[in-house]
Amino acid sequence: MMKQTFFDSHAHLDFEEFDHDREALFIKMKAEGIDRVLIPGVSPERWSRQLEIANQYQCFFGLGIHPWFIPPDLDKAIIHLEAQVNQHLSNPLFVAIGECGLDKLRSDFTVQVELCHQQLLLAKKYHLPVILHAVKCHAELIALLTKTKLPHGGVIHGFYGSVEIAKQYQLLGFKLGIGGLLLNPMAKKLHHVVSELPLDMFIIETDSPSMTPINSPEKRNSPLILPAIIEKMAFLRKKSTVLILEQVNKNTLQLYEL
């Protein structure tokens, strides 16, 4: 019987929280069947380190500017981003624009909208899916996506919204990133989304080192929680873990055209 394999579609394994044990973590991941990872980009200052780690460990990657890292000169940053995109277009590990998006808990929301819109236009121009961060801004983000019309869609990372909101994203060609929040017994809204919506809408992720599950003994999150996420999805849908994992892997490969 073939060993099951997992794809963490969103993990910041380039961050300094992994500098002391990154090699050991990748060995543990391999032992658990976690053989594919996507490292999203967050800011121009961090791209070189991100690309170094992605190349060293053969991780897929996205290039983007996160709403927490608004650059002082937006136009210059977008020009820099497009240059990076062009530089890596032929790299099979480069698969997406992002992480970008909107976050109402942060300031400069108008600037965030413009920064996000410019990155959506790059995704459209270069025929790439987009990885979106969305916090308390679903209406604004849906309006932006409706206006931009991305043929390759993307993923709403760390999704936490209603079934109705999820269906709007589905119509726009987006999948939902399901992570450690699913393991929180109080996350009833997310449990309902995972139970009710078509299985082809979901991909799994961790957002490592952030979004550590509430019941975890570890402070730092890592891709090692992926089997627990699959088990929870299988429990909620009353299906086998094999079936769930096969489908979410298929969804991820389809989204990133791998």
C-alpha positions as CSV (number, residue, x, y, z in Angstrom):
1,M,0.0,0.0,0.0
2,M,1.4,3.4,-1.0
3,K,2.1,5.8,1.9
4,Q,-0.2,8.8,2.1
5,T,1.5,12.1,1.3
6,F,0.5,15.6,2.4
7,F,0.9,19.1,0.8
8,D,1.1,22.1,3.1
9,S,-0.2,24.8,0.8
10,H,0.8,27.6,3.1
11,A,3.8,27.6,5.5
12,H,6.3,30.3,6.2
13,L,9.2,27.9,6.7
14,D,11.6,30.6,5.7
15,F,10.9,32.6,8.9
16,E,13.5,32.9,11.7
17,E,11.4,30.7,14.0
18,F,12.7,27.7,12.0
19,D,16.3,28.8,11.8
20,H,17.5,26.6,14.7
21,D,15.9,23.3,13.6
22,R,14.8,23.7,10.0
23,E,16.8,20.7,8.7
24,A,15.5,18.5,11.5
25,L,11.9,19.6,10.8
26,F,12.1,18.7,7.2
27,I,13.4,15.2,8.1
28,K,10.4,14.8,10.5
29,M,8.0,16.0,7.8
30,K,9.4,13.5,5.3
31,A,9.0,10.7,7.8
32,E,5.3,11.7,8.2
33,G,4.7,11.9,4.4
34,I,4.6,15.7,4.3
35,D,6.6,15.9,1.1
36,R,5.3,19.2,-0.5
37,V,5.2,22.7,0.9
38,L,4.3,26.1,-0.6
39,I,6.1,29.1,1.0
40,P,4.2,32.3,0.3
41,G,6.0,35.6,-0.1
42,V,5.3,38.5,2.3
43,S,7.6,41.4,1.6
44,P,10.4,42.5,-0.7
45,E,12.9,42.5,2.2
46,R,12.2,38.8,2.9
47,W,12.0,37.5,-0.7
48,S,15.7,36.6,-1.0
49,R,15.7,34.5,2.2
50,Q,12.4,32.9,1.1
51,L,13.8,32.0,-2.3
52,E,17.0,30.6,-0.7
53,I,15.0,28.3,1.5
54,A,12.5,27.3,-1.2
55,N,15.4,26.4,-3.5
56,Q,17.4,24.5,-0.8
57,Y,14.4,22.4,0.2
58,Q,12.7,22.3,-3.2
59,C,9.5,24.0,-1.9
60,F,7.0,25.7,-4.1
61,F,6.6,29.4,-3.6
62,G,4.5,32.5,-4.2
63,L,5.7,36.1,-4.6
64,G,3.7,38.8,-3.0
65,I,3.4,41.6,-0.5
66,H,1.3,41.0,2.6
67,P,-1.0,43.7,4.0
68,W,1.1,43.7,7.2
69,F,4.1,44.9,5.2
70,I,2.9,47.9,3.3
71,P,5.9,49.3,1.5
72,P,6.8,53.1,1.8
73,D,6.6,53.4,-2.0
74,L,3.8,51.3,-3.4
75,D,4.6,51.9,-7.1
76,K,8.2,51.0,-6.6
77,A,7.3,47.9,-4.7
78,I,5.0,46.7,-7.4
79,I,7.6,47.3,-10.1
80,H,10.1,45.3,-8.0
81,L,7.5,42.5,-7.6
82,E,6.8,42.3,-11.3
83,A,10.5,42.1,-12.0
84,Q,10.8,39.2,-9.6
85,V,7.8,37.5,-11.2
86,N,9.4,37.8,-14.6
87,Q,12.7,36.5,-13.3
88,H,11.0,33.3,-11.9
89,L,8.3,32.6,-14.5
90,S,10.3,29.7,-15.9
91,N,11.0,28.2,-12.4
92,P,8.7,25.2,-11.9
93,L,8.6,26.0,-8.1
94,F,7.1,29.4,-8.7
95,V,3.3,28.9,-8.7
96,A,1.4,31.9,-7.4
97,I,1.1,35.6,-6.6
98,G,0.9,36.1,-2.8
99,E,0.5,36.2,0.0
100,C,-1.5,39.4,-0.5
101,G,-4.9,40.6,0.7
102,L,-6.8,42.8,3.1
103,D,-6.8,43.0,6.9
104,K,-9.3,45.3,8.7
105,L,-7.4,44.9,12.0
106,R,-4.5,46.9,10.4
107,S,-4.3,50.6,9.5
108,D,-4.1,52.1,6.0
109,F,-6.9,50.1,4.6
110,T,-7.2,52.3,1.5
111,V,-3.6,51.7,0.7
112,Q,-4.1,47.9,1.4
113,V,-6.9,47.9,-1.2
114,E,-4.7,49.5,-3.8
115,L,-1.7,47.2,-3.0
116,C,-3.9,44.1,-3.2
117,H,-5.6,45.3,-6.5
118,Q,-2.2,45.8,-8.1
119,Q,-1.2,42.3,-7.2
120,L,-4.4,40.8,-8.5
121,L,-3.7,42.6,-11.8
122,L,-0.3,40.9,-11.9
123,A,-1.9,37.5,-11.2
124,K,-4.3,38.2,-14.1
125,K,-1.5,39.4,-16.4
126,Y,0.8,36.4,-15.8
127,H,-2.0,33.8,-15.6
128,L,-1.3,32.8,-12.0
129,P,-3.5,31.9,-9.0
130,V,-3.4,34.2,-6.0
131,I,-3.0,33.5,-2.3
132,L,-5.2,35.8,-0.3
133,H,-5.1,36.9,3.3
134,A,-8.6,38.1,4.4
135,V,-9.4,39.3,7.9
136,K,-12.8,41.0,8.6
137,C,-13.0,42.2,5.0
138,H,-14.9,39.6,2.9
139,A,-17.3,42.1,1.4
140,E,-14.5,44.4,0.2
141,L,-12.4,41.5,-1.1
142,I,-15.3,39.9,-2.9
143,A,-16.0,43.3,-4.6
144,L,-12.4,43.6,-5.6
145,L,-12.2,40.0,-7.0
146,T,-15.5,40.5,-8.8
147,K,-14.1,43.6,-10.5
148,T,-10.8,42.0,-11.4
149,K,-12.1,38.7,-12.7
150,L,-9.1,36.3,-12.2
151,P,-9.3,33.3,-14.7
152,H,-7.0,31.2,-12.5
153,G,-8.7,32.0,-9.2
154,G,-6.7,31.2,-6.1
155,V,-7.2,30.4,-2.4
156,I,-8.6,32.3,0.6
157,H,-5.9,31.4,3.1
158,G,-7.0,30.6,6.7
159,F,-10.6,30.9,5.8
160,Y,-13.0,31.8,8.6
161,G,-16.4,32.8,7.3
162,S,-19.9,31.6,6.7
163,V,-21.2,29.1,4.2
164,E,-22.8,32.0,2.3
165,I,-19.5,33.9,2.0
166,A,-17.7,30.7,1.0
167,K,-20.1,30.1,-1.8
168,Q,-19.4,33.6,-3.1
169,Y,-15.7,32.8,-3.3
170,Q,-16.5,29.5,-5.0
171,L,-18.3,31.4,-7.7
172,L,-15.2,33.5,-8.2
173,G,-13.1,30.4,-8.7
174,F,-11.5,30.3,-5.3
175,K,-10.7,27.5,-2.9
176,L,-10.6,27.7,0.9
177,G,-7.4,27.1,2.9
178,I,-8.2,25.0,5.9
179,G,-5.7,25.1,8.8
180,G,-5.3,24.6,12.5
181,L,-8.3,26.6,13.4
182,L,-10.4,23.5,12.4
183,L,-9.0,21.7,15.4
184,N,-10.5,24.3,17.8
185,P,-13.7,22.8,19.3
186,M,-15.2,26.3,19.4
187,A,-14.7,26.9,15.7
188,K,-18.3,25.9,14.9
189,K,-18.7,28.2,11.9
190,L,-15.6,26.6,10.2
191,H,-16.8,23.1,11.1
192,H,-20.1,23.9,9.4
193,V,-18.3,25.1,6.2
194,V,-16.2,22.0,6.0
195,S,-19.2,19.7,6.6
196,E,-21.5,21.4,4.1
197,L,-19.5,22.5,1.1
198,P,-18.2,20.4,-1.8
199,L,-14.9,18.7,-1.0
200,D,-13.3,20.1,-4.1
201,M,-13.3,23.6,-2.5
202,F,-10.7,22.8,0.1
203,I,-7.0,22.7,0.4
204,I,-5.0,22.2,3.6
205,E,-2.4,24.5,5.1
206,T,-0.8,25.4,8.5
207,D,0.4,29.1,8.2
208,S,3.4,27.9,10.2
209,P,4.8,29.2,12.5
210,S,1.5,31.1,13.2
211,M,-2.0,29.8,13.9
212,T,-0.9,27.1,16.3
213,P,-4.0,24.9,17.2
214,I,-5.5,25.9,20.6
215,N,-4.9,22.5,22.1
216,S,-1.3,22.1,20.9
217,P,1.5,21.6,23.4
218,E,3.8,23.5,21.0
219,K,4.0,27.3,20.8
220,R,5.2,27.2,17.2
221,N,3.0,25.7,14.5
222,S,4.5,23.4,11.9
223,P,3.4,21.2,8.9
224,L,3.4,18.3,11.3
225,I,-0.3,19.1,12.3
226,L,-1.5,18.2,8.7
227,P,-2.6,14.6,9.6
228,A,-4.7,16.0,12.4
229,I,-6.4,18.4,10.1
230,I,-7.2,15.6,7.6
231,E,-8.6,13.5,10.5
232,K,-10.8,16.3,11.6
233,M,-12.1,16.9,8.1
234,A,-12.8,13.2,7.7
235,F,-14.7,13.1,11.1
236,L,-16.8,16.2,10.1
237,R,-17.7,14.7,6.7
238,K,-18.1,11.1,7.9
239,K,-15.6,9.9,5.2
240,S,-12.3,8.1,5.3
241,T,-9.1,10.0,5.8
242,V,-7.8,8.4,2.6
243,L,-10.6,9.9,0.5
244,I,-10.3,13.3,2.1
245,L,-6.6,13.4,1.6
246,E,-6.8,12.3,-2.0
247,Q,-9.3,15.0,-2.8
248,V,-7.5,17.9,-1.1
249,N,-4.2,16.9,-2.7
250,K,-6.0,16.8,-6.1
251,N,-7.5,20.2,-5.4
252,T,-4.0,21.7,-4.6
253,L,-2.3,20.2,-7.6
254,Q,-5.2,21.4,-9.8
255,L,-5.1,25.0,-8.4
256,Y,-1.4,25.4,-8.9
257,E,-1.3,23.4,-12.2
258,L,1.3,20.9,-10.9
